[in-house]
Amino acid sequence: MRKLTTLAGAALLVATLGGCENMSRTQQDVGIGTAVGAAGGLLVGAITGRPMTGLAAGAAAGAAGGFLFDQGRKSAQ
């Protein structure tokens, strides 16, 4: 089960990063942040025995981080 969950998370990451072509820069930043956060959260969750909780928490934190990164870049310009 652990391998299947990790494989599903990796597939989600690849699919998300591959679909960024027609998105705005903000959407790309949030999407990439979500994917990276989900992958990290899945890894931590798999280690602690709660992979789906880690995935959800990581995705939420990554989305917020991606949005804040985008806003910071816009304010620096």
Buried (B, 14 or more C-beta within 10 A) or exposed (E): EEEEBBEEBEEBBEEBEEEBEEEEEBBBBBBBBBBBBBBBBBBBBBEEEBBEBBBBBBBBBBBBBBBEBBEEEEEEE
